[in-house]
């Protein structure tokens, strides 16, 4: 995973209290499922702030 940041021209990420948070969270049971079958439900944090939240809902209508 460290190579992904290098490919994008980004510096190495530091995990420390008070450090900036960059996070994309998706609902999945494991990494393989997150990559292959992730739903559109997700949250995105940029510099420690929530910047996007997507939730998918379904509705069943009776005729």
PQR file of N, CA, C, O and H, with PARSE charges and radii, in Angstrom:
ATOM      1  N   UNK A   1       0.805  -1.188   0.000 -0.4000 1.5000
ATOM      2  CA  UNK A   1       0.000   0.000   0.000 -0.0000 2.0000
ATOM      3  C   UNK A   1       0.852   1.257   0.000  0.5500 1.7000
ATOM      4  O   UNK A   1       0.407   2.304  -0.469 -0.5500 1.4000
ATOM      5  N   UNK A   2       2.045   1.173   0.507 -0.4000 1.5000
ATOM      6  CA  UNK A   2       2.900   2.351   0.528 -0.0000 2.0000
ATOM      7  C   UNK A   2       3.272   2.783  -0.883  0.5500 1.7000
ATOM      8  O   UNK A   2       3.506   3.968  -1.116 -0.5500 1.4000
ATOM      9  H   UNK A   2       2.407   0.322   0.888  0.4000 1.0000
ATOM     10  N   UNK A   3       3.330   1.872  -1.808 -0.4000 1.5000
ATOM     11  CA  UNK A   3       3.673   2.203  -3.183 -0.0000 2.0000
ATOM     12  C   UNK A   3       2.587   3.042  -3.853  0.5500 1.7000
ATOM     13  O   UNK A   3       2.891   3.855  -4.726 -0.5500 1.4000
ATOM     14  H   UNK A   3       3.139   0.909  -1.618  0.4000 1.0000
ATOM     15  N   UNK A   4       1.337   2.859  -3.462 -0.4000 1.5000
ATOM     16  CA  UNK A   4       0.242   3.620  -4.064 -0.0000 2.0000
ATOM     17  C   UNK A   4       0.460   5.109  -3.860  0.5500 1.7000
ATOM     18  O   UNK A   4       0.241   5.884  -4.791 -0.5500 1.4000
ATOM     19  H   UNK A   4       1.090   2.199  -2.753  0.4000 1.0000
ATOM     20  N   UNK A   5       0.881   5.536  -2.685 -0.4000 1.5000
ATOM     21  CA  UNK A   5       1.132   6.960  -2.419 -0.0000 2.0000
ATOM     22  C   UNK A   5       2.293   7.457  -3.277  0.5500 1.7000
ATOM     23  O   UNK A   5       2.244   8.573  -3.794 -0.5500 1.4000
ATOM     24  H   UNK A   5       1.059   4.907  -1.929  0.4000 1.0000
ATOM     25  N   UNK A   6       3.321   6.654  -3.431 -0.4000 1.5000
ATOM     26  CA  UNK A   6       4.471   7.054  -4.245 -0.0000 2.0000
ATOM     27  C   UNK A   6       4.060   7.237  -5.701  0.5500 1.7000
ATOM     28  O   UNK A   6       4.479   8.201  -6.342 -0.5500 1.4000
ATOM     29  H   UNK A   6       3.360   5.747  -3.010  0.4000 1.0000
ATOM     30  N   UNK A   7       3.251   6.331  -6.228 -0.4000 1.5000
ATOM     31  CA  UNK A   7       2.783   6.426  -7.608 -0.0000 2.0000
ATOM     32  C   UNK A   7       1.994   7.722  -7.826  0.5500 1.7000
ATOM     33  O   UNK A   7       2.068   8.329  -8.894 -0.5500 1.4000
ATOM     34  H   UNK A   7       2.912   5.548  -5.707  0.4000 1.0000
ATOM     35  N   UNK A   8       1.244   8.135  -6.808 -0.4000 1.5000
ATOM     36  CA  UNK A   8       0.449   9.366  -6.895 -0.0000 2.0000
ATOM     37  C   UNK A   8       1.261  10.613  -6.565  0.5500 1.7000
ATOM     38  O   UNK A   8       0.730  11.724  -6.586 -0.5500 1.4000
ATOM     39  H   UNK A   8       1.184   7.642  -5.941  0.4000 1.0000
ATOM     40  N   UNK A   9       2.551  10.435  -6.260 -0.4000 1.5000
ATOM     41  CA  UNK A   9       3.397  11.581  -5.951 -0.0000 2.0000
ATOM     42  C   UNK A   9       3.158  12.135  -4.552  0.5500 1.7000
ATOM     43  O   UNK A   9       3.453  13.301  -4.289 -0.5500 1.4000
ATOM     44  H   UNK A   9       2.982   9.533  -6.243  0.4000 1.0000
ATOM     45  N   UNK A  10       2.625  11.307  -3.652 -0.4000 1.5000
ATOM     46  CA  UNK A  10       2.335  11.743  -2.294 -0.0000 2.0000
ATOM     47  C   UNK A  10       3.426  11.274  -1.343  0.5500 1.7000
ATOM     48  O   UNK A  10       4.046  10.232  -1.558 -0.5500 1.4000
ATOM     49  H   UNK A  10       2.386  10.360  -3.866  0.4000 1.0000
ATOM     50  N   UNK A  11       3.653  12.048  -0.294 -0.4000 1.5000
ATOM     51  CA  UNK A  11       4.640  11.658   0.701 -0.0000 2.0000
ATOM     52  C   UNK A  11       4.103  10.519   1.557  0.5500 1.7000
ATOM     53  O   UNK A  11       2.906  10.231   1.556 -0.5500 1.4000
ATOM     54  H   UNK A  11       3.149  12.894  -0.119  0.4000 1.0000
ATOM     55  N   UNK A  12       5.009   9.876   2.287 -0.4000 1.5000
ATOM     56  CA  UNK A  12       4.635   8.783   3.164 -0.0000 2.0000
ATOM     57  C   UNK A  12       3.666   9.290   4.229  0.5500 1.7000
ATOM     58  O   UNK A  12       3.890  10.349   4.815 -0.5500 1.4000
ATOM     59  H   UNK A  12       5.982  10.110   2.288  0.4000 1.0000
ATOM     60  N   UNK A  13       2.612   8.557   4.478 -0.4000 1.5000
ATOM     61  CA  UNK A  13       1.608   8.938   5.478 -0.0000 2.0000
ATOM     62  C   UNK A  13       2.116   8.603   6.872  0.5500 1.7000
ATOM     63  O   UNK A  13       2.699   7.542   7.099 -0.5500 1.4000
ATOM     64  H   UNK A  13       2.430   7.697   4.001  0.4000 1.0000
ATOM     65  N   UNK A  14       1.889   9.517   7.797 -0.4000 1.5000
ATOM     66  CA  UNK A  14       2.244   9.293   9.192 -0.0000 2.0000
ATOM     67  C   UNK A  14       0.990   9.055  10.000  0.5500 1.7000
ATOM     68  O   UNK A  14       0.003   9.776   9.849 -0.5500 1.4000
ATOM     69  H   UNK A  14       1.416  10.379   7.613  0.4000 1.0000
ATOM     70  N   UNK A  15       1.021   8.055  10.852 -0.4000 1.5000
ATOM     71  CA  UNK A  15      -0.077   7.840  11.776 -0.0000 2.0000
ATOM     72  C   UNK A  15       0.367   8.348  13.130  0.5500 1.7000
ATOM     73  O   UNK A  15       1.197   7.734  13.800 -0.5500 1.4000
ATOM     74  H   UNK A  15       1.822   7.470  10.974  0.4000 1.0000
ATOM     75  N   UNK A  16      -0.206   9.496  13.531 -0.4000 1.5000
ATOM     76  CA  UNK A  16       0.139  10.064  14.829 -0.0000 2.0000
ATOM     77  C   UNK A  16      -1.030  10.890  15.343  0.5500 1.7000
ATOM     78  O   UNK A  16      -1.803  11.434  14.554 -0.5500 1.4000
ATOM     79  H   UNK A  16      -0.880   9.995  12.987  0.4000 1.0000
ATOM     80  N   UNK A  17      -1.160  10.984  16.637 -0.4000 1.5000
ATOM     81  CA  UNK A  17      -2.228  11.817  17.193 -0.0000 2.0000
ATOM     82  C   UNK A  17      -2.118  13.254  16.685  0.5500 1.7000
ATOM     83  O   UNK A  17      -1.044  13.855  16.720 -0.5500 1.4000
ATOM     84  H   UNK A  17      -0.532  10.543  17.278  0.4000 1.0000
ATOM     85  N   UNK A  18      -3.226  13.787  16.219 -0.4000 1.5000
ATOM     86  CA  UNK A  18      -3.238  15.154  15.705 -0.0000 2.0000
ATOM     87  C   UNK A  18      -2.841  15.274  14.253  0.5500 1.7000
ATOM     88  O   UNK A  18      -2.928  16.360  13.680 -0.5500 1.4000
ATOM     89  H   UNK A  18      -4.098  13.298  16.190  0.4000 1.0000
ATOM     90  N   UNK A  19      -2.406  14.179  13.639 -0.4000 1.5000
ATOM     91  CA  UNK A  19      -2.011  14.210  12.233 -0.0000 2.0000
ATOM     92  C   UNK A  19      -3.227  14.275  11.336  0.5500 1.7000
ATOM     93  O   UNK A  19      -4.324  13.916  11.763 -0.5500 1.4000
ATOM     94  H   UNK A  19      -2.335  13.297  14.104  0.4000 1.0000
ATOM     95  N   UNK A  20      -3.060  14.732  10.083 -0.4000 1.5000
ATOM     96  CA  UNK A  20      -4.189  14.807   9.161 -0.0000 2.0000
ATOM     97  C   UNK A  20      -4.696  13.421   8.778  0.5500 1.7000
ATOM     98  O   UNK A  20      -3.907  12.503   8.556 -0.5500 1.4000
ATOM     99  H   UNK A  20      -2.168  15.024   9.736  0.4000 1.0000
ATOM    100  N   UNK A  21      -5.994  13.279   8.705 -0.4000 1.5000
ATOM    101  CA  UNK A  21      -6.591  11.990   8.368 -0.0000 2.0000
ATOM    102  C   UNK A  21      -7.106  12.011   6.936  0.5500 1.7000
ATOM    103  O   UNK A  21      -7.859  12.907   6.556 -0.5500 1.4000
ATOM    104  H   UNK A  21      -6.635  14.025   8.885  0.4000 1.0000
ATOM    105  N   UNK A  22      -6.708  11.043   6.157 -0.4000 1.5000
ATOM    106  CA  UNK A  22      -7.220  10.835   4.813 -0.0000 2.0000
ATOM    107  C   UNK A  22      -7.797   9.434   4.808  0.5500 1.7000
ATOM    108  O   UNK A  22      -7.058   8.461   4.960 -0.5500 1.4000
ATOM    109  H   UNK A  22      -6.096  10.315   6.466  0.4000 1.0000
ATOM    110  N   UNK A  23      -9.097   9.315   4.639 -0.4000 1.5000
ATOM    111  CA  UNK A  23      -9.714   8.006   4.777 -0.0000 2.0000
ATOM    112  C   UNK A  23     -10.923   7.883   3.872  0.5500 1.7000
ATOM    113  O   UNK A  23     -11.755   8.787   3.800 -0.5500 1.4000
ATOM    114  H   UNK A  23      -9.697  10.105   4.516  0.4000 1.0000
ATOM    115  N   UNK A  24     -11.013   6.765   3.187 -0.4000 1.5000
ATOM    116  CA  UNK A  24     -12.211   6.374   2.448 -0.0000 2.0000
ATOM    117  C   UNK A  24     -12.675   5.081   3.091  0.5500 1.7000
ATOM    118  O   UNK A  24     -11.959   4.080   3.055 -0.5500 1.4000
ATOM    119  H   UNK A  24     -10.337   6.031   3.246  0.4000 1.0000
ATOM    120  N   UNK A  25     -13.859   5.088   3.677 -0.4000 1.5000
ATOM    121  CA  UNK A  25     -14.386   3.901   4.342 -0.0000 2.0000
ATOM    122  C   UNK A  25     -15.547   3.344   3.534  0.5500 1.7000
ATOM    123  O   UNK A  25     -16.491   4.061   3.200 -0.5500 1.4000
ATOM    124  H   UNK A  25     -14.440   5.901   3.706  0.4000 1.0000
ATOM    125  N   UNK A  26     -15.464   2.061   3.226 -0.4000 1.5000
ATOM    126  CA  UNK A  26     -16.545   1.372   2.506 -0.0000 2.0000
ATOM    127  C   UNK A  26     -17.009   0.194   3.347  0.5500 1.7000
ATOM    128  O   UNK A  26     -16.242  -0.358   4.136 -0.5500 1.4000
ATOM    129  H   UNK A  26     -14.698   1.479   3.497  0.4000 1.0000
ATOM    130  N   UNK A  27     -18.268  -0.186   3.173 -0.4000 1.5000
ATOM    131  CA  UNK A  27     -18.820  -1.313   3.923 -0.0000 2.0000
ATOM    132  C   UNK A  27     -18.453  -2.613   3.198  0.5500 1.7000
ATOM    133  O   UNK A  27     -18.865  -2.839   2.061 -0.5500 1.4000
ATOM    134  H   UNK A  27     -18.891   0.263   2.532  0.4000 1.0000
ATOM    135  N   UNK A  28     -17.674  -3.459   3.875 -0.4000 1.5000
ATOM    136  CA  UNK A  28     -17.275  -4.749   3.301 -0.0000 2.0000
ATOM    137  C   UNK A  28     -16.776  -5.657   4.411  0.5500 1.7000
ATOM    138  O   UNK A  28     -16.355  -5.182   5.465 -0.5500 1.4000
ATOM    139  H   UNK A  28     -17.340  -3.276   4.799  0.4000 1.0000
ATOM    140  N   UNK A  29     -16.822  -6.946   4.181 -0.4000 1.5000
ATOM    141  CA  UNK A  29     -16.380  -7.917   5.168 -0.0000 2.0000
ATOM    142  C   UNK A  29     -14.877  -8.075   5.233  0.5500 1.7000
ATOM    143  O   UNK A  29     -14.340  -8.433   6.281 -0.5500 1.4000
ATOM    144  H   UNK A  29     -17.164  -7.333   3.324  0.4000 1.0000
ATOM    145  N   UNK A  30     -14.182  -7.814   4.128 -0.4000 1.5000
ATOM    146  CA  UNK A  30     -12.729  -7.918   4.104 -0.0000 2.0000
ATOM    147  C   UNK A  30     -12.197  -7.095   2.934  0.5500 1.7000
ATOM    148  O   UNK A  30     -12.978  -6.541   2.161 -0.5500 1.4000
ATOM    149  H   UNK A  30     -14.618  -7.523   3.277  0.4000 1.0000
ATOM    150  N   UNK A  31     -10.889  -7.013   2.800 -0.4000 1.5000
ATOM    151  CA  UNK A  31     -10.275  -6.188   1.762 -0.0000 2.0000
ATOM    152  C   UNK A  31     -10.680  -6.632   0.368  0.5500 1.7000
ATOM    153  O   UNK A  31     -10.980  -5.793  -0.482 -0.5500 1.4000
ATOM    154  H   UNK A  31     -10.254  -7.464   3.427  0.4000 1.0000
ATOM    155  N   UNK A  32     -10.695  -7.937   0.116 -0.4000 1.5000
ATOM    156  CA  UNK A  32     -11.089  -8.440  -1.204 -0.0000 2.0000
ATOM    157  C   UNK A  32     -12.500  -8.014  -1.574  0.5500 1.7000
ATOM    158  O   UNK A  32     -12.752  -7.610  -2.709 -0.5500 1.4000
ATOM    159  H   UNK A  32     -10.452  -8.618   0.806  0.4000 1.0000
ATOM    160  N   UNK A  33     -13.415  -8.102  -0.627 -0.4000 1.5000
ATOM    161  CA  UNK A  33     -14.796  -7.685  -0.877 -0.0000 2.0000
ATOM    162  C   UNK A  33     -14.883  -6.180  -1.091  0.5500 1.7000
ATOM    163  O   UNK A  33     -15.676  -5.713  -1.909 -0.5500 1.4000
ATOM    164  H   UNK A  33     -13.211  -8.431   0.295  0.4000 1.0000
ATOM    165  N   UNK A  34     -14.078  -5.425  -0.366 -0.4000 1.5000
ATOM    166  CA  UNK A  34     -14.085  -3.968  -0.523 -0.0000 2.0000
ATOM    167  C   UNK A  34     -13.637  -3.565  -1.926  0.5500 1.7000
ATOM    168  O   UNK A  34     -14.182  -2.632  -2.514 -0.5500 1.4000
ATOM    169  H   UNK A  34     -13.434  -5.804   0.298  0.4000 1.0000
ATOM    170  N   UNK A  35     -12.653  -4.267  -2.451 -0.4000 1.5000
ATOM    171  CA  UNK A  35     -12.141  -3.951  -3.788 -0.0000 2.0000
ATOM    172  C   UNK A  35     -13.076  -4.466  -4.879  0.5500 1.7000
ATOM    173  O   UNK A  35     -13.359  -3.754  -5.843 -0.5500 1.4000
ATOM    174  H   UNK A  35     -12.211  -5.025  -1.973  0.4000 1.0000
ATOM    175  N   UNK A  36     -13.551  -5.685  -4.731 -0.4000 1.5000
ATOM    176  CA  UNK A  36     -14.321  -6.321  -5.794 -0.0000 2.0000
ATOM    177  C   UNK A  36     -15.817  -6.036  -5.753  0.5500 1.7000
ATOM    178  O   UNK A  36     -16.459  -5.960  -6.801 -0.5500 1.4000
ATOM    179  H   UNK A  36     -13.321  -6.263  -3.948  0.4000 1.0000
ATOM    180  N   UNK A  37     -16.377  -5.876  -4.560 -0.4000 1.5000
ATOM    181  CA  UNK A  37     -17.833  -5.823  -4.464 -0.0000 2.0000
ATOM    182  C   UNK A  37     -18.364  -4.708  -3.565  0.5500 1.7000
ATOM    183  O   UNK A  37     -19.494  -4.805  -3.086 -0.5500 1.4000
ATOM    184  H   UNK A  37     -15.854  -5.937  -3.710  0.4000 1.0000
ATOM    185  N   UNK A  38     -17.602  -3.678  -3.328 -0.4000 1.5000
ATOM    186  CA  UNK A  38     -18.048  -2.626  -2.415 -0.0000 2.0000
ATOM    187  C   UNK A  38     -19.307  -1.952  -2.943  0.5500 1.7000
ATOM    188  O   UNK A  38     -19.458  -1.720  -4.143 -0.5500 1.4000
ATOM    189  H   UNK A  38     -16.684  -3.600  -3.717  0.4000 1.0000
ATOM    190  N   UNK A  39     -20.190  -1.652  -2.026 -0.4000 1.5000
ATOM    191  CA  UNK A  39     -21.395  -0.920  -2.400 -0.0000 2.0000
ATOM    192  C   UNK A  39     -21.061   0.554  -2.528  0.5500 1.7000
ATOM    193  O   UNK A  39     -19.919   0.961  -2.317 -0.5500 1.4000
ATOM    194  H   UNK A  39     -20.067  -1.841  -1.052  0.4000 1.0000
ATOM    195  N   UNK A  40     -22.038   1.334  -2.866 -0.4000 1.5000
ATOM    196  CA  UNK A  40     -21.835   2.774  -2.984 -0.0000 2.0000
ATOM    197  C   UNK A  40     -21.862   3.460  -1.623  0.5500 1.7000
ATOM    198  O   UNK A  40     -21.562   4.651  -1.534 -0.5500 1.4000
ATOM    199  H   UNK A  40     -22.966   1.003  -3.038  0.4000 1.0000
ATOM    200  N   UNK A  41     -22.216   2.734  -0.555 -0.4000 1.5000
ATOM    201  CA  UNK A  41     -22.190   3.306   0.792 -0.0000 2.0000
ATOM    202  C   UNK A  41     -20.746   3.590   1.176  0.5500 1.7000
ATOM    203  O   UNK A  41     -19.915   2.682   1.186 -0.5500 1.4000
ATOM    204  H   UNK A  41     -22.460   1.767  -0.627  0.4000 1.0000
ATOM    205  N   UNK A  42     -20.444   4.840   1.491 -0.4000 1.5000
ATOM    206  CA  UNK A  42     -19.071   5.177   1.872 -0.0000 2.0000
ATOM    207  C   UNK A  42     -19.004   6.521   2.578  0.5500 1.7000
ATOM    208  O   UNK A  42     -19.919   7.337   2.466 -0.5500 1.4000
ATOM    209  H   UNK A  42     -21.120   5.578   1.483  0.4000 1.0000
ATOM    210  N   UNK A  43     -17.927   6.743   3.301 -0.4000 1.5000
ATOM    211  CA  UNK A  43     -17.638   8.036   3.901 -0.0000 2.0000
ATOM    212  C   UNK A  43     -16.212   8.403   3.519  0.5500 1.7000
ATOM    213  O   UNK A  43     -15.347   7.537   3.393 -0.5500 1.4000
ATOM    214  H   UNK A  43     -17.184   6.080   3.392  0.4000 1.0000
ATOM    215  N   UNK A  44     -15.979   9.698   3.337 -0.4000 1.5000
ATOM    216  CA  UNK A  44     -14.661  10.194   2.943 -0.0000 2.0000
ATOM    217  C   UNK A  44     -14.247  11.294   3.916  0.5500 1.7000
ATOM    218  O   UNK A  44     -14.984  12.253   4.141 -0.5500 1.4000
ATOM    219  H   UNK A  44     -16.682  10.402   3.440  0.4000 1.0000
ATOM    220  N   UNK A  45     -13.050  11.137   4.490 -0.4000 1.5000
ATOM    221  CA  UNK A  45     -12.470  12.157   5.348 -0.0000 2.0000
ATOM    222  C   UNK A  45     -11.248  12.733   4.650  0.5500 1.7000
ATOM    223  O   UNK A  45     -10.430  11.990   4.109 -0.5500 1.4000
ATOM    224  H   UNK A  45     -12.451  10.358   4.308  0.4000 1.0000
ATOM    225  N   UNK A  46     -11.123  14.056   4.661 -0.4000 1.5000
ATOM    226  CA  UNK A  46      -9.972  14.746   4.075 -0.0000 2.0000
ATOM    227  C   UNK A  46      -9.451  15.719   5.117  0.5500 1.7000
ATOM    228  O   UNK A  46     -10.194  16.563   5.618 -0.5500 1.4000
ATOM    229  H   UNK A  46     -11.788  14.660   5.101  0.4000 1.0000
ATOM    230  N   UNK A  47      -8.172  15.597   5.440 -0.4000 1.5000
ATOM    231  CA  UNK A  47      -7.551  16.414   6.483 -0.0000 2.0000
ATOM    232  C   UNK A  47      -8.331  16.332   7.787  0.5500 1.7000
ATOM    233  O   UNK A  47      -8.470  17.320   8.507 -0.5500 1.4000
ATOM    234  H   UNK A  47      -7.568  14.912   5.033  0.4000 1.0000
ATOM    235  N   UNK A  48      -8.836  15.138   8.077 -0.4000 1.5000
ATOM    236  CA  UNK A  48      -9.516  14.897   9.336 -0.0000 2.0000
ATOM    237  C   UNK A  48     -10.964  15.340   9.391  0.5500 1.7000
ATOM    238  O   UNK A  48     -11.601  15.196  10.434 -0.5500 1.4000
ATOM    239  H   UNK A  48      -8.723  14.336   7.491  0.4000 1.0000
ATOM    240  N   UNK A  49     -11.508  15.873   8.305 -0.4000 1.5000
ATOM    241  CA  UNK A  49     -12.891  16.345   8.283 -0.0000 2.0000
ATOM    242  C   UNK A  49     -13.726  15.505   7.338  0.5500 1.7000
ATOM    243  O   UNK A  49     -13.274  15.150   6.249 -0.5500 1.4000
ATOM    244  H   UNK A  49     -10.990  15.990   7.458  0.4000 1.0000
ATOM    245  N   UNK A  50     -14.941  15.188   7.750 -0.4000 1.5000
ATOM    246  CA  UNK A  50     -15.866  14.460   6.884 -0.0000 2.0000
ATOM    247  C   UNK A  50     -16.237  15.363   5.716  0.5500 1.7000
ATOM    248  O   UNK A  50     -16.798  16.440   5.921 -0.5500 1.4000
ATOM    249  H   UNK A  50     -15.308  15.476   8.634  0.4000 1.0000
ATOM    250  N   UNK A  51     -15.929  14.936   4.490 -0.4000 1.5000
ATOM    251  CA  UNK A  51     -16.219  15.761   3.320 -0.0000 2.0000
ATOM    252  C   UNK A  51     -17.288  15.152   2.420  0.5500 1.7000
ATOM    253  O   UNK A  51     -17.861  15.849   1.583 -0.5500 1.4000
ATOM    254  H   UNK A  51     -15.474  14.061   4.324  0.4000 1.0000
ATOM    255  N   UNK A  52     -17.561  13.860   2.583 -0.4000 1.5000
ATOM    256  CA  UNK A  52     -18.591  13.233   1.755 -0.0000 2.0000
ATOM    257  C   UNK A  52     -19.136  11.997   2.446  0.5500 1.7000
ATOM    258  O   UNK A  52     -18.406  11.245   3.093 -0.5500 1.4000
ATOM    259  H   UNK A  52     -17.095  13.293   3.263  0.4000 1.0000
ATOM    260  N   UNK A  53     -20.422  11.811   2.292 -0.4000 1.5000
ATOM    261  CA  UNK A  53     -21.074  10.601   2.803 -0.0000 2.0000
ATOM    262  C   UNK A  53     -22.100  10.185   1.769  0.5500 1.7000
ATOM    263  O   UNK A  53     -22.936  10.990   1.358 -0.5500 1.4000
ATOM    264  H   UNK A  53     -21.015  12.422   1.767  0.4000 1.0000
ATOM    265  N   UNK A  54     -22.042   8.939   1.350 -0.4000 1.5000
ATOM    266  CA  UNK A  54     -22.986   8.412   0.379 -0.0000 2.0000
ATOM    267  C   UNK A  54     -23.687   7.215   0.998  0.5500 1.7000
ATOM    268  O   UNK A  54     -23.043   6.305   1.521 -0.5500 1.4000
ATOM    269  H   UNK A  54     -21.363   8.285   1.684  0.4000 1.0000
ATOM    270  N   UNK A  55     -24.987   7.225   0.936 -0.4000 1.5000
ATOM    271  CA  UNK A  55     -25.769   6.096   1.433 -0.0000 2.0000
ATOM    272  C   UNK A  55     -26.762   5.709   0.350  0.5500 1.7000
ATOM    273  O   UNK A  55     -27.419   6.565  -0.243 -0.5500 1.4000
ATOM    274  H   UNK A  55     -25.510   7.964   0.512  0.4000 1.0000
ATOM    275  N   UNK A  56     -26.861   4.430   0.102 -0.4000 1.5000
ATOM    276  CA  UNK A  56     -27.778   3.922  -0.909 -0.0000 2.0000
ATOM    277  C   UNK A  56     -28.949   3.264  -0.188  0.5500 1.7000
ATOM    278  O   UNK A  56     -28.762   2.437   0.704 -0.5500 1.4000
ATOM    279  H   UNK A  56     -26.328   3.735   0.584  0.4000 1.0000
ATOM    280  N   UNK A  57     -30.132   3.637  -0.582 -0.4000 1.5000
ATOM    281  CA  UNK A  57     -31.322   3.020   0.004 -0.0000 2.0000
ATOM    282  C   UNK A  57     -32.152   2.393  -1.100  0.5500 1.7000
ATOM    283  O   UNK A  57     -32.090   2.807  -2.258 -0.5500 1.4000
ATOM    284  H   UNK A  57     -30.284   4.308  -1.308  0.4000 1.0000
ATOM    285  N   UNK A  58     -32.919   1.404  -0.730 -0.4000 1.5000
ATOM    286  CA  UNK A  58     -33.803   0.737  -1.679 -0.0000 2.0000
ATOM    287  C   UNK A  58     -35.233   0.816  -1.163  0.5500 1.7000
ATOM    288  O   UNK A  58     -35.477   0.837   0.043 -0.5500 1.4000
ATOM    289  H   UNK A  58     -32.969   1.067   0.210  0.4000 1.0000
ATOM    290  N   UNK A  59     -36.147   0.859  -2.079 -0.4000 1.5000
ATOM    291  CA  UNK A  59     -37.544   0.915  -1.695 -0.0000 2.0000
ATOM    292  C   UNK A  59     -38.331  -0.088  -2.529  0.5500 1.7000
ATOM    293  O   UNK A  59     -38.195  -0.135  -3.751 -0.5500 1.4000
ATOM    294  H   UNK A  59     -35.949   0.842  -3.059  0.4000 1.0000
ATOM    295  N   UNK A  60     -39.134  -0.869  -1.876 -0.4000 1.5000
ATOM    296  CA  UNK A  60     -39.960  -1.849  -2.562 -0.0000 2.0000
ATOM    297  C   UNK A  60     -41.386  -1.313  -2.605  0.5500 1.7000
ATOM    298  O   UNK A  60     -41.987  -1.049  -1.564 -0.5500 1.4000
ATOM    299  H   UNK A  60     -39.244  -0.831  -0.883  0.4000 1.0000
ATOM    300  N   UNK A  61     -41.915  -1.157  -3.787 -0.4000 1.5000
ATOM    301  CA  UNK A  61     -43.282  -0.655  -3.936 -0.0000 2.0000
ATOM    302  C   UNK A  61     -44.204  -1.785  -4.362  0.5500 1.7000
ATOM    303  O   UNK A  61     -43.881  -2.571  -5.252 -0.5500 1.4000
ATOM    304  H   UNK A  61     -41.427  -1.372  -4.633  0.4000 1.0000
ATOM    305  N   UNK A  62     -45.329  -1.848  -3.725 -0.4000 1.5000
ATOM    306  CA  UNK A  62     -46.321  -2.866  -4.093 -0.0000 2.0000
ATOM    307  C   UNK A  62     -47.250  -2.284  -5.150  0.5500 1.7000
ATOM    308  O   UNK A  62     -47.561  -1.093  -5.131 -0.5500 1.4000
ATOM    309  H   UNK A  62     -45.591  -1.209  -3.002  0.4000 1.0000
ATOM    310  N   UNK A  63     -47.678  -3.117  -6.050 -0.4000 1.5000
ATOM    311  CA  UNK A  63     -48.606  -2.668  -7.086 -0.0000 2.0000
ATOM    312  C   UNK A  63     -50.021  -2.947  -6.697  0.5500 1.7000
ATOM    313  O   UNK A  63     -50.942  -2.634  -7.452 -0.5500 1.4000
ATOM    314  H   UNK A  63     -47.425  -4.084  -6.066  0.4000 1.0000
TER
END
